[in-house]
Amino acid sequence: MNKYEIIIYWSEIDNAYIAEVPELAGCMADGKTYSEALENAEIIINEWIETAESLGREVPEPHGKLMYA
């Protein structure tokens, strides 16, 4: 279980729920349901971290709730 903030919203254009992880640049997922978007976000967060580590890039520490969205 990750501690990064995940923002989930419905996108009419994509006809799907979008899950964004603001603390990890470009990290987002989608799903046909809210739950699927959340589950996919957890997978993508892990993949984002693995990729950053394999490239020797810094992985930001989770800060929890952000003051903006």
PDB file of N, CA, C, O and CB in Angstrom:
ATOM      1  N   MET A   1       0.856  -1.188   0.000  1.00  0.00           N
ATOM      2  CA  MET A   1       0.000   0.000   0.000  1.00  0.00           C
ATOM      3  C   MET A   1       0.892   1.237   0.000  1.00  0.00           C
ATOM      4  O   MET A   1       1.749   1.405   0.867  1.00  0.00           O
ATOM      5  CB  MET A   1      -0.969   0.006   1.235  1.00  0.00           C
ATOM      6  N   ASN A   2       0.675   2.082  -0.972  1.00  0.00           N
ATOM      7  CA  ASN A   2       1.437   3.315  -1.082  1.00  0.00           C
ATOM      8  C   ASN A   2       0.779   4.428  -0.290  1.00  0.00           C
ATOM      9  O   ASN A   2      -0.413   4.368   0.010  1.00  0.00           O
ATOM     10  CB  ASN A   2       1.586   3.722  -2.540  1.00  0.00           C
ATOM     11  N   LYS A   3       1.558   5.439   0.045  1.00  0.00           N
ATOM     12  CA  LYS A   3       1.041   6.555   0.820  1.00  0.00           C
ATOM     13  C   LYS A   3       0.968   7.834  -0.004  1.00  0.00           C
ATOM     14  O   LYS A   3       0.834   8.926   0.547  1.00  0.00           O
ATOM     15  CB  LYS A   3       1.901   6.778   2.044  1.00  0.00           C
ATOM     16  N   TYR A   4       1.055   7.698  -1.312  1.00  0.00           N
ATOM     17  CA  TYR A   4       0.948   8.856  -2.183  1.00  0.00           C
ATOM     18  C   TYR A   4      -0.516   9.231  -2.381  1.00  0.00           C
ATOM     19  O   TYR A   4      -1.388   8.364  -2.445  1.00  0.00           O
ATOM     20  CB  TYR A   4       1.622   8.581  -3.536  1.00  0.00           C
ATOM     21  N   GLU A   5      -0.772  10.527  -2.476  1.00  0.00           N
ATOM     22  CA  GLU A   5      -2.121  11.002  -2.728  1.00  0.00           C
ATOM     23  C   GLU A   5      -2.539  10.596  -4.143  1.00  0.00           C
ATOM     24  O   GLU A   5      -1.757  10.723  -5.085  1.00  0.00           O
ATOM     25  CB  GLU A   5      -2.209  12.540  -2.541  1.00  0.00           C
ATOM     26  N   ILE A   6      -3.751  10.118  -4.286  1.00  0.00           N
ATOM     27  CA  ILE A   6      -4.309   9.742  -5.582  1.00  0.00           C
ATOM     28  C   ILE A   6      -5.597  10.531  -5.772  1.00  0.00           C
ATOM     29  O   ILE A   6      -6.504  10.471  -4.942  1.00  0.00           O
ATOM     30  CB  ILE A   6      -4.567   8.189  -5.675  1.00  0.00           C
ATOM     31  N   ILE A   7      -5.667  11.268  -6.868  1.00  0.00           N
ATOM     32  CA  ILE A   7      -6.868  12.041  -7.185  1.00  0.00           C
ATOM     33  C   ILE A   7      -7.599  11.300  -8.298  1.00  0.00           C
ATOM     34  O   ILE A   7      -7.028  11.036  -9.356  1.00  0.00           O
ATOM     35  CB  ILE A   7      -6.516  13.523  -7.612  1.00  0.00           C
ATOM     36  N   ILE A   8      -8.873  10.964  -8.052  1.00  0.00           N
ATOM     37  CA  ILE A   8      -9.652  10.215  -9.029  1.00  0.00           C
ATOM     38  C   ILE A   8     -10.852  11.057  -9.456  1.00  0.00           C
ATOM     39  O   ILE A   8     -11.561  11.629  -8.628  1.00  0.00           O
ATOM     40  CB  ILE A   8     -10.112   8.845  -8.446  1.00  0.00           C
ATOM     41  N   TYR A   9     -11.058  11.117 -10.777  1.00  0.00           N
ATOM     42  CA  TYR A   9     -12.191  11.862 -11.312  1.00  0.00           C
ATOM     43  C   TYR A   9     -12.690  11.190 -12.586  1.00  0.00           C
ATOM     44  O   TYR A   9     -11.971  10.414 -13.216  1.00  0.00           O
ATOM     45  CB  TYR A   9     -11.802  13.334 -11.586  1.00  0.00           C
ATOM     46  N   TRP A  10     -13.927  11.498 -12.955  1.00  0.00           N
ATOM     47  CA  TRP A  10     -14.518  10.957 -14.174  1.00  0.00           C
ATOM     48  C   TRP A  10     -14.157  11.861 -15.345  1.00  0.00           C
ATOM     49  O   TRP A  10     -14.254  13.085 -15.248  1.00  0.00           O
ATOM     50  CB  TRP A  10     -16.060  10.822 -14.036  1.00  0.00           C
ATOM     51  N   SER A  11     -13.740  11.254 -16.449  1.00  0.00           N
ATOM     52  CA  SER A  11     -13.422  11.987 -17.664  1.00  0.00           C
ATOM     53  C   SER A  11     -14.420  11.614 -18.750  1.00  0.00           C
ATOM     54  O   SER A  11     -14.437  10.477 -19.220  1.00  0.00           O
ATOM     55  CB  SER A  11     -11.975  11.697 -18.123  1.00  0.00           C
ATOM     56  N   GLU A  12     -15.249  12.572 -19.148  1.00  0.00           N
ATOM     57  CA  GLU A  12     -16.203  12.341 -20.232  1.00  0.00           C
ATOM     58  C   GLU A  12     -15.469  12.054 -21.537  1.00  0.00           C
ATOM     59  O   GLU A  12     -15.895  11.201 -22.315  1.00  0.00           O
ATOM     60  CB  GLU A  12     -17.137  13.553 -20.401  1.00  0.00           C
ATOM     61  N   ILE A  13     -14.365  12.765 -21.779  1.00  0.00           N
ATOM     62  CA  ILE A  13     -13.601  12.595 -23.015  1.00  0.00           C
ATOM     63  C   ILE A  13     -13.073  11.170 -23.144  1.00  0.00           C
ATOM     64  O   ILE A  13     -13.145  10.567 -24.215  1.00  0.00           O
ATOM     65  CB  ILE A  13     -12.438  13.592 -23.064  1.00  0.00           C
ATOM     66  N   ASP A  14     -12.541  10.635 -22.041  1.00  0.00           N
ATOM     67  CA  ASP A  14     -11.967   9.287 -22.053  1.00  0.00           C
ATOM     68  C   ASP A  14     -12.999   8.203 -21.752  1.00  0.00           C
ATOM     69  O   ASP A  14     -12.748   7.015 -21.952  1.00  0.00           O
ATOM     70  CB  ASP A  14     -10.838   9.200 -21.049  1.00  0.00           C
ATOM     71  N   ASN A  15     -14.167   8.638 -21.267  1.00  0.00           N
ATOM     72  CA  ASN A  15     -15.210   7.704 -20.854  1.00  0.00           C
ATOM     73  C   ASN A  15     -14.654   6.704 -19.831  1.00  0.00           C
ATOM     74  O   ASN A  15     -14.893   5.499 -19.908  1.00  0.00           O
ATOM     75  CB  ASN A  15     -15.788   6.959 -22.083  1.00  0.00           C
ATOM     76  N   ALA A  16     -13.907   7.256 -18.877  1.00  0.00           N
ATOM     77  CA  ALA A  16     -13.263   6.419 -17.849  1.00  0.00           C
ATOM     78  C   ALA A  16     -12.949   7.274 -16.633  1.00  0.00           C
ATOM     79  O   ALA A  16     -12.937   8.503 -16.701  1.00  0.00           O
ATOM     80  CB  ALA A  16     -11.961   5.750 -18.397  1.00  0.00           C
ATOM     81  N   TYR A  17     -12.696   6.593 -15.515  1.00  0.00           N
ATOM     82  CA  TYR A  17     -12.180   7.271 -14.332  1.00  0.00           C
ATOM     83  C   TYR A  17     -10.675   7.429 -14.511  1.00  0.00           C
ATOM     84  O   TYR A  17      -9.999   6.504 -14.963  1.00  0.00           O
ATOM     85  CB  TYR A  17     -12.522   6.481 -13.016  1.00  0.00           C
ATOM     86  N   ILE A  18     -10.156   8.587 -14.159  1.00  0.00           N
ATOM     87  CA  ILE A  18      -8.727   8.881 -14.247  1.00  0.00           C
ATOM     88  C   ILE A  18      -8.191   9.007 -12.829  1.00  0.00           C
ATOM     89  O   ILE A  18      -8.788   9.678 -11.988  1.00  0.00           O
ATOM     90  CB  ILE A  18      -8.454  10.187 -15.076  1.00  0.00           C
ATOM     91  N   ALA A  19      -7.067   8.360 -12.571  1.00  0.00           N
ATOM     92  CA  ALA A  19      -6.409   8.429 -11.264  1.00  0.00           C
ATOM     93  C   ALA A  19      -5.041   9.073 -11.463  1.00  0.00           C
ATOM     94  O   ALA A  19      -4.179   8.510 -12.138  1.00  0.00           O
ATOM     95  CB  ALA A  19      -6.276   7.000 -10.606  1.00  0.00           C
ATOM     96  N   GLU A  20      -4.843  10.243 -10.881  1.00  0.00           N
ATOM     97  CA  GLU A  20      -3.574  10.960 -10.988  1.00  0.00           C
ATOM     98  C   GLU A  20      -2.835  10.919  -9.654  1.00  0.00           C
ATOM     99  O   GLU A  20      -3.447  10.976  -8.587  1.00  0.00           O
ATOM    100  CB  GLU A  20      -3.808  12.423 -11.431  1.00  0.00           C
ATOM    101  N   VAL A  21      -1.508  10.818  -9.734  1.00  0.00           N
ATOM    102  CA  VAL A  21      -0.649  10.825  -8.552  1.00  0.00           C
ATOM    103  C   VAL A  21       0.241  12.063  -8.672  1.00  0.00           C
ATOM    104  O   VAL A  21       1.316  11.994  -9.268  1.00  0.00           O
ATOM    105  CB  VAL A  21       0.211   9.486  -8.433  1.00  0.00           C
ATOM    106  N   PRO A  22      -0.198  13.198  -8.110  1.00  0.00           N
ATOM    107  CA  PRO A  22       0.486  14.465  -8.326  1.00  0.00           C
ATOM    108  C   PRO A  22       1.957  14.496  -7.880  1.00  0.00           C
ATOM    109  O   PRO A  22       2.760  15.229  -8.458  1.00  0.00           O
ATOM    110  CB  PRO A  22      -0.255  15.532  -7.614  1.00  0.00           C
ATOM    111  N   GLU A  23       2.307  13.723  -6.882  1.00  0.00           N
ATOM    112  CA  GLU A  23       3.680  13.754  -6.362  1.00  0.00           C
ATOM    113  C   GLU A  23       4.672  13.006  -7.254  1.00  0.00           C
ATOM    114  O   GLU A  23       5.883  13.155  -7.092  1.00  0.00           O
ATOM    115  CB  GLU A  23       3.714  13.161  -4.968  1.00  0.00           C
ATOM    116  N   LEU A  24       4.168  12.203  -8.195  1.00  0.00           N
ATOM    117  CA  LEU A  24       5.025  11.446  -9.100  1.00  0.00           C
ATOM    118  C   LEU A  24       4.729  11.926 -10.523  1.00  0.00           C
ATOM    119  O   LEU A  24       3.701  11.574 -11.101  1.00  0.00           O
ATOM    120  CB  LEU A  24       4.791   9.889  -8.955  1.00  0.00           C
ATOM    121  N   ALA A  25       5.616  12.714 -11.069  1.00  0.00           N
ATOM    122  CA  ALA A  25       5.397  13.367 -12.364  1.00  0.00           C
ATOM    123  C   ALA A  25       4.955  12.386 -13.445  1.00  0.00           C
ATOM    124  O   ALA A  25       5.625  11.389 -13.717  1.00  0.00           O
ATOM    125  CB  ALA A  25       6.663  14.072 -12.809  1.00  0.00           C
ATOM    126  N   GLY A  26       3.806  12.692 -14.056  1.00  0.00           N
ATOM    127  CA  GLY A  26       3.307  11.877 -15.152  1.00  0.00           C
ATOM    128  C   GLY A  26       2.676  10.565 -14.747  1.00  0.00           C
ATOM    129  O   GLY A  26       2.305   9.770 -15.610  1.00  0.00           O
ATOM    130  N   CYS A  27       2.544  10.317 -13.454  1.00  0.00           N
ATOM    131  CA  CYS A  27       2.009   9.042 -12.975  1.00  0.00           C
ATOM    132  C   CYS A  27       0.486   9.123 -12.921  1.00  0.00           C
ATOM    133  O   CYS A  27      -0.091   9.844 -12.107  1.00  0.00           O
ATOM    134  CB  CYS A  27       2.591   8.682 -11.575  1.00  0.00           C
ATOM    135  N   MET A  28      -0.150   8.358 -13.817  1.00  0.00           N
ATOM    136  CA  MET A  28      -1.606   8.312 -13.824  1.00  0.00           C
ATOM    137  C   MET A  28      -2.078   7.000 -14.419  1.00  0.00           C
ATOM    138  O   MET A  28      -1.340   6.319 -15.131  1.00  0.00           O
ATOM    139  CB  MET A  28      -2.189   9.499 -14.606  1.00  0.00           C
ATOM    140  N   ALA A  29      -3.321   6.659 -14.117  1.00  0.00           N
ATOM    141  CA  ALA A  29      -3.925   5.422 -14.605  1.00  0.00           C
ATOM    142  C   ALA A  29      -5.398   5.710 -14.873  1.00  0.00           C
ATOM    143  O   ALA A  29      -5.905   6.783 -14.549  1.00  0.00           O
ATOM    144  CB  ALA A  29      -3.747   4.240 -13.576  1.00  0.00           C
ATOM    145  N   ASP A  30      -6.067   4.739 -15.466  1.00  0.00           N
ATOM    146  CA  ASP A  30      -7.498   4.889 -15.683  1.00  0.00           C
ATOM    147  C   ASP A  30      -8.199   3.567 -15.417  1.00  0.00           C
ATOM    148  O   ASP A  30      -7.560   2.542 -15.179  1.00  0.00           O
ATOM    149  CB  ASP A  30      -7.788   5.380 -17.114  1.00  0.00           C
ATOM    150  N   GLY A  31      -9.517   3.611 -15.463  1.00  0.00           N
ATOM    151  CA  GLY A  31     -10.300   2.400 -15.262  1.00  0.00           C
ATOM    152  C   GLY A  31     -11.750   2.648 -15.609  1.00  0.00           C
ATOM    153  O   GLY A  31     -12.211   3.789 -15.611  1.00  0.00           O
ATOM    154  N   LYS A  32     -12.472   1.573 -15.903  1.00  0.00           N
ATOM    155  CA  LYS A  32     -13.892   1.678 -16.231  1.00  0.00           C
ATOM    156  C   LYS A  32     -14.723   2.015 -15.000  1.00  0.00           C
ATOM    157  O   LYS A  32     -15.806   2.590 -15.108  1.00  0.00           O
ATOM    158  CB  LYS A  32     -14.390   0.378 -16.856  1.00  0.00           C
ATOM    159  N   THR A  33     -14.198   1.643 -13.807  1.00  0.00           N
ATOM    160  CA  THR A  33     -14.872   1.964 -12.550  1.00  0.00           C
ATOM    161  C   THR A  33     -13.880   2.703 -11.637  1.00  0.00           C
ATOM    162  O   THR A  33     -12.670   2.702 -11.864  1.00  0.00           O
ATOM    163  CB  THR A  33     -15.420   0.660 -11.853  1.00  0.00           C
ATOM    164  N   TYR A  34     -14.433   3.321 -10.618  1.00  0.00           N
ATOM    165  CA  TYR A  34     -13.605   4.019  -9.630  1.00  0.00           C
ATOM    166  C   TYR A  34     -12.605   3.043  -9.013  1.00  0.00           C
ATOM    167  O   TYR A  34     -11.417   3.344  -8.895  1.00  0.00           O
ATOM    168  CB  TYR A  34     -14.489   4.665  -8.526  1.00  0.00           C
ATOM    169  N   SER A  35     -13.099   1.881  -8.624  1.00  0.00           N
ATOM    170  CA  SER A  35     -12.245   0.872  -7.991  1.00  0.00           C
ATOM    171  C   SER A  35     -11.142   0.388  -8.923  1.00  0.00           C
ATOM    172  O   SER A  35     -10.005   0.189  -8.495  1.00  0.00           O
ATOM    173  CB  SER A  35     -13.083  -0.310  -7.535  1.00  0.00           C
ATOM    174  N   GLU A  36     -11.474   0.199 -10.188  1.00  0.00           N
ATOM    175  CA  GLU A  36     -10.477  -0.250 -11.161  1.00  0.00           C
ATOM    176  C   GLU A  36      -9.402   0.817 -11.361  1.00  0.00           C
ATOM    177  O   GLU A  36      -8.219   0.492 -11.475  1.00  0.00           O
ATOM    178  CB  GLU A  36     -11.149  -0.588 -12.508  1.00  0.00           C
ATOM    179  N   ALA A  37      -9.805   2.083 -11.404  1.00  0.00           N
ATOM    180  CA  ALA A  37      -8.833   3.171 -11.545  1.00  0.00           C
ATOM    181  C   ALA A  37      -7.896   3.211 -10.344  1.00  0.00           C
ATOM    182  O   ALA A  37      -6.694   3.420 -10.504  1.00  0.00           O
ATOM    183  CB  ALA A  37      -9.551   4.524 -11.703  1.00  0.00           C
ATOM    184  N   LEU A  38      -8.430   3.016  -9.154  1.00  0.00           N
ATOM    185  CA  LEU A  38      -7.612   3.001  -7.941  1.00  0.00           C
ATOM    186  C   LEU A  38      -6.641   1.826  -7.948  1.00  0.00           C
ATOM    187  O   LEU A  38      -5.464   1.985  -7.626  1.00  0.00           O
ATOM    188  CB  LEU A  38      -8.503   2.940  -6.696  1.00  0.00           C
ATOM    189  N   GLU A  39      -7.134   0.653  -8.313  1.00  0.00           N
ATOM    190  CA  GLU A  39      -6.287  -0.539  -8.377  1.00  0.00           C
ATOM    191  C   GLU A  39      -5.165  -0.346  -9.411  1.00  0.00           C
ATOM    192  O   GLU A  39      -4.013  -0.695  -9.156  1.00  0.00           O
ATOM    193  CB  GLU A  39      -7.137  -1.789  -8.729  1.00  0.00           C
ATOM    194  N   ASN A  40      -5.511   0.206 -10.565  1.00  0.00           N
ATOM    195  CA  ASN A  40      -4.504   0.451 -11.599  1.00  0.00           C
ATOM    196  C   ASN A  40      -3.488   1.503 -11.160  1.00  0.00           C
ATOM    197  O   ASN A  40      -2.312   1.420 -11.513  1.00  0.00           O
ATOM    198  CB  ASN A  40      -5.178   0.892 -12.896  1.00  0.00           C
ATOM    199  N   ALA A  41      -3.942   2.491 -10.391  1.00  0.00           N
ATOM    200  CA  ALA A  41      -3.027   3.516  -9.879  1.00  0.00           C
ATOM    201  C   ALA A  41      -1.990   2.896  -8.952  1.00  0.00           C
ATOM    202  O   ALA A  41      -0.815   3.259  -9.006  1.00  0.00           O
ATOM    203  CB  ALA A  41      -3.807   4.618  -9.140  1.00  0.00           C
ATOM    204  N   GLU A  42      -2.412   1.968  -8.109  1.00  0.00           N
ATOM    205  CA  GLU A  42      -1.465   1.299  -7.207  1.00  0.00           C
ATOM    206  C   GLU A  42      -0.397   0.545  -8.005  1.00  0.00           C
ATOM    207  O   GLU A  42       0.780   0.561  -7.643  1.00  0.00           O
ATOM    208  CB  GLU A  42      -2.213   0.325  -6.264  1.00  0.00           C
ATOM    209  N   ILE A  43      -0.807  -0.107  -9.078  1.00  0.00           N
ATOM    210  CA  ILE A  43       0.149  -0.824  -9.928  1.00  0.00           C
ATOM    211  C   ILE A  43       1.117   0.152 -10.575  1.00  0.00           C
ATOM    212  O   ILE A  43       2.328  -0.074 -10.587  1.00  0.00           O
ATOM    213  CB  ILE A  43      -0.587  -1.640 -11.010  1.00  0.00           C
ATOM    214  N   ILE A  44       0.576   1.238 -11.113  1.00  0.00           N
ATOM    215  CA  ILE A  44       1.406   2.227 -11.817  1.00  0.00           C
ATOM    216  C   ILE A  44       2.363   2.925 -10.856  1.00  0.00           C
ATOM    217  O   ILE A  44       3.494   3.229 -11.237  1.00  0.00           O
ATOM    218  CB  ILE A  44       0.519   3.268 -12.522  1.00  0.00           C
ATOM    219  N   ILE A  45       1.945   3.185  -9.634  1.00  0.00           N
ATOM    220  CA  ILE A  45       2.847   3.800  -8.650  1.00  0.00           C
ATOM    221  C   ILE A  45       4.056   2.893  -8.442  1.00  0.00           C
ATOM    222  O   ILE A  45       5.194   3.361  -8.459  1.00  0.00           O
ATOM    223  CB  ILE A  45       2.113   4.054  -7.293  1.00  0.00           C
ATOM    224  N   ASN A  46       3.813   1.610  -8.248  1.00  0.00           N
ATOM    225  CA  ASN A  46       4.927   0.672  -8.049  1.00  0.00           C
ATOM    226  C   ASN A  46       5.839   0.628  -9.269  1.00  0.00           C
ATOM    227  O   ASN A  46       7.062   0.608  -9.130  1.00  0.00           O
ATOM    228  CB  ASN A  46       4.394  -0.736  -7.747  1.00  0.00           C
ATOM    229  N   GLU A  47       5.249   0.614 -10.466  1.00  0.00           N
ATOM    230  CA  GLU A  47       6.053   0.593 -11.688  1.00  0.00           C
ATOM    231  C   GLU A  47       6.834   1.892 -11.861  1.00  0.00           C
ATOM    232  O   GLU A  47       7.982   1.873 -12.305  1.00  0.00           O
ATOM    233  CB  GLU A  47       5.159   0.355 -12.907  1.00  0.00           C
ATOM    234  N   TRP A  48       6.214   3.022 -11.512  1.00  0.00           N
ATOM    235  CA  TRP A  48       6.884   4.319 -11.596  1.00  0.00           C
ATOM    236  C   TRP A  48       8.122   4.320 -10.699  1.00  0.00           C
ATOM    237  O   TRP A  48       9.201   4.737 -11.119  1.00  0.00           O
ATOM    238  CB  TRP A  48       5.916   5.467 -11.192  1.00  0.00           C
ATOM    239  N   ILE A  49       7.957   3.849  -9.466  1.00  0.00           N
ATOM    240  CA  ILE A  49       9.057   3.812  -8.498  1.00  0.00           C
ATOM    241  C   ILE A  49      10.155   2.868  -8.977  1.00  0.00           C
ATOM    242  O   ILE A  49      11.333   3.218  -8.918  1.00  0.00           O
ATOM    243  CB  ILE A  49       8.544   3.376  -7.108  1.00  0.00           C
ATOM    244  N   GLU A  50       9.792   1.684  -9.446  1.00  0.00           N
ATOM    245  CA  GLU A  50      10.786   0.725  -9.952  1.00  0.00           C
ATOM    246  C   GLU A  50      11.586   1.311 -11.113  1.00  0.00           C
ATOM    247  O   GLU A  50      12.806   1.158 -11.177  1.00  0.00           O
ATOM    248  CB  GLU A  50      10.096  -0.572 -10.399  1.00  0.00           C
ATOM    249  N   THR A  51      10.891   1.980 -12.022  1.00  0.00           N
ATOM    250  CA  THR A  51      11.567   2.580 -13.178  1.00  0.00           C
ATOM    251  C   THR A  51      12.508   3.689 -12.741  1.00  0.00           C
ATOM    252  O   THR A  51      13.646   3.751 -13.207  1.00  0.00           O
ATOM    253  CB  THR A  51      10.541   3.127 -14.179  1.00  0.00           C
ATOM    254  N   ALA A  52      12.056   4.562 -11.857  1.00  0.00           N
ATOM    255  CA  ALA A  52      12.902   5.653 -11.369  1.00  0.00           C
ATOM    256  C   ALA A  52      14.149   5.103 -10.683  1.00  0.00           C
ATOM    257  O   ALA A  52      15.253   5.596 -10.914  1.00  0.00           O
ATOM    258  CB  ALA A  52      12.115   6.554 -10.399  1.00  0.00           C
ATOM    259  N   GLU A  53      13.981   4.095  -9.850  1.00  0.00           N
ATOM    260  CA  GLU A  53      15.124   3.508  -9.148  1.00  0.00           C
ATOM    261  C   GLU A  53      16.094   2.851 -10.122  1.00  0.00           C
ATOM    262  O   GLU A  53      17.309   2.960  -9.957  1.00  0.00           O
ATOM    263  CB  GLU A  53      14.647   2.484  -8.117  1.00  0.00           C
ATOM    264  N   SER A  54      15.564   2.166 -11.140  1.00  0.00           N
ATOM    265  CA  SER A  54      16.445   1.497 -12.103  1.00  0.00           C
ATOM    266  C   SER A  54      17.226   2.499 -12.943  1.00  0.00           C
ATOM    267  O   SER A  54      18.301   2.181 -13.452  1.00  0.00           O
ATOM    268  CB  SER A  54      15.634   0.582 -13.015  1.00  0.00           C
ATOM    269  N   LEU A  55      16.686   3.715 -13.091  1.00  0.00           N
ATOM    270  CA  LEU A  55      17.376   4.773 -13.840  1.00  0.00           C
ATOM    271  C   LEU A  55      18.243   5.658 -12.938  1.00  0.00           C
ATOM    272  O   LEU A  55      18.893   6.590 -13.409  1.00  0.00           O
ATOM    273  CB  LEU A  55      16.356   5.636 -14.574  1.00  0.00           C
ATOM    274  N   GLY A  56      18.242   5.352 -11.634  1.00  0.00           N
ATOM    275  CA  GLY A  56      19.027   6.123 -10.685  1.00  0.00           C
ATOM    276  C   GLY A  56      18.436   7.485 -10.366  1.00  0.00           C
ATOM    277  O   GLY A  56      19.145   8.394  -9.934  1.00  0.00           O
ATOM    278  N   ARG A  57      17.137   7.621 -10.580  1.00  0.00           N
ATOM    279  CA  ARG A  57      16.464   8.900 -10.294  1.00  0.00           C
ATOM    280  C   ARG A  57      15.887   8.897  -8.888  1.00  0.00           C
ATOM    281  O   ARG A  57      15.595   7.848  -8.315  1.00  0.00           O
ATOM    282  CB  ARG A  57      15.346   9.172 -11.324  1.00  0.00           C
ATOM    283  N   GLU A  58      15.733  10.082  -8.359  1.00  0.00           N
ATOM    284  CA  GLU A  58      15.197  10.249  -7.011  1.00  0.00           C
ATOM    285  C   GLU A  58      13.694   9.934  -6.992  1.00  0.00           C
ATOM    286  O   GLU A  58      12.956  10.315  -7.900  1.00  0.00           O
ATOM    287  CB  GLU A  58      15.456  11.689  -6.499  1.00  0.00           C
ATOM    288  N   VAL A  59      13.268   9.244  -5.958  1.00  0.00           N
ATOM    289  CA  VAL A  59      11.844   8.957  -5.750  1.00  0.00           C
ATOM    290  C   VAL A  59      11.373   9.851  -4.611  1.00  0.00           C
ATOM    291  O   VAL A  59      11.855   9.724  -3.485  1.00  0.00           O
ATOM    292  CB  VAL A  59      11.588   7.422  -5.427  1.00  0.00           C
ATOM    293  N   PRO A  60      10.430  10.759  -4.891  1.00  0.00           N
ATOM    294  CA  PRO A  60       9.950  11.666  -3.846  1.00  0.00           C
ATOM    295  C   PRO A  60       9.269  10.908  -2.704  1.00  0.00           C
ATOM    296  O   PRO A  60       8.587   9.908  -2.924  1.00  0.00           O
ATOM    297  CB  PRO A  60       8.980  12.685  -4.442  1.00  0.00           C
ATOM    298  N   GLU A  61       9.464  11.392  -1.511  1.00  0.00           N
ATOM    299  CA  GLU A  61       8.758  10.840  -0.351  1.00  0.00           C
ATOM    300  C   GLU A  61       7.308  11.310  -0.414  1.00  0.00           C
ATOM    301  O   GLU A  61       7.049  12.447  -0.806  1.00  0.00           O
ATOM    302  CB  GLU A  61       9.439  11.280   1.002  1.00  0.00           C
ATOM    303  N   PRO A  62       6.357  10.453  -0.034  1.00  0.00           N
ATOM    304  CA  PRO A  62       4.949  10.900  -0.040  1.00  0.00           C
ATOM    305  C   PRO A  62       4.725  11.945   1.053  1.00  0.00           C
ATOM    306  O   PRO A  62       5.225  11.824   2.171  1.00  0.00           O
ATOM    307  CB  PRO A  62       3.981   9.692   0.166  1.00  0.00           C
ATOM    308  N   HIS A  63       3.964  12.967   0.696  1.00  0.00           N
ATOM    309  CA  HIS A  63       3.673  14.047   1.654  1.00  0.00           C
ATOM    310  C   HIS A  63       2.233  14.013   2.147  1.00  0.00           C
ATOM    311  O   HIS A  63       1.856  14.800   3.016  1.00  0.00           O
ATOM    312  CB  HIS A  63       3.957  15.401   1.018  1.00  0.00           C
ATOM    313  N   GLY A  64       1.428  13.112   1.604  1.00  0.00           N
ATOM    314  CA  GLY A  64       0.028  13.064   2.017  1.00  0.00           C
ATOM    315  C   GLY A  64      -0.777  14.129   1.311  1.00  0.00           C
ATOM    316  O   GLY A  64      -0.443  14.528   0.195  1.00  0.00           O
ATOM    317  N   LYS A  65      -1.819  14.585   1.941  1.00  0.00           N
ATOM    318  CA  LYS A  65      -2.741  15.530   1.325  1.00  0.00           C
ATOM    319  C   LYS A  65      -2.024  16.795   0.895  1.00  0.00           C
ATOM    320  O   LYS A  65      -1.302  17.419   1.673  1.00  0.00           O
ATOM    321  CB  LYS A  65      -3.872  15.872   2.281  1.00  0.00           C
ATOM    322  N   LEU A  66      -2.240  17.160  -0.367  1.00  0.00           N
ATOM    323  CA  LEU A  66      -1.653  18.374  -0.894  1.00  0.00           C
ATOM    324  C   LEU A  66      -2.584  19.551  -0.628  1.00  0.00           C
ATOM    325  O   LEU A  66      -3.773  19.366  -0.372  1.00  0.00           O
ATOM    326  CB  LEU A  66      -1.366  18.232  -2.398  1.00  0.00           C
ATOM    327  N   MET A  67      -2.047  20.734  -0.689  1.00  0.00           N
ATOM    328  CA  MET A  67      -2.842  21.929  -0.432  1.00  0.00           C
ATOM    329  C   MET A  67      -3.552  22.407  -1.695  1.00  0.00           C
ATOM    330  O   MET A  67      -4.325  23.364  -1.643  1.00  0.00           O
ATOM    331  CB  MET A  67      -1.958  23.041   0.123  1.00  0.00           C
ATOM    332  N   TYR A  68      -3.303  21.759  -2.817  1.00  0.00           N
ATOM    333  CA  TYR A  68      -3.934  22.140  -4.075  1.00  0.00           C
ATOM    334  C   TYR A  68      -4.283  20.886  -4.854  1.00  0.00           C
ATOM    335  O   TYR A  68      -3.796  19.799  -4.542  1.00  0.00           O
ATOM    336  CB  TYR A  68      -3.011  23.065  -4.907  1.00  0.00           C
ATOM    337  N   ALA A  69      -5.101  21.030  -5.836  1.00  0.00           N
ATOM    338  CA  ALA A  69      -5.439  19.892  -6.710  1.00  0.00           C
ATOM    339  C   ALA A  69      -5.654  20.394  -8.124  1.00  0.00           C
ATOM    340  O   ALA A  69      -5.947  19.604  -9.022  1.00  0.00           O
ATOM    341  CB  ALA A  69      -6.708  19.144  -6.201  1.00  0.00           C
TER     342      ALA A  69
END
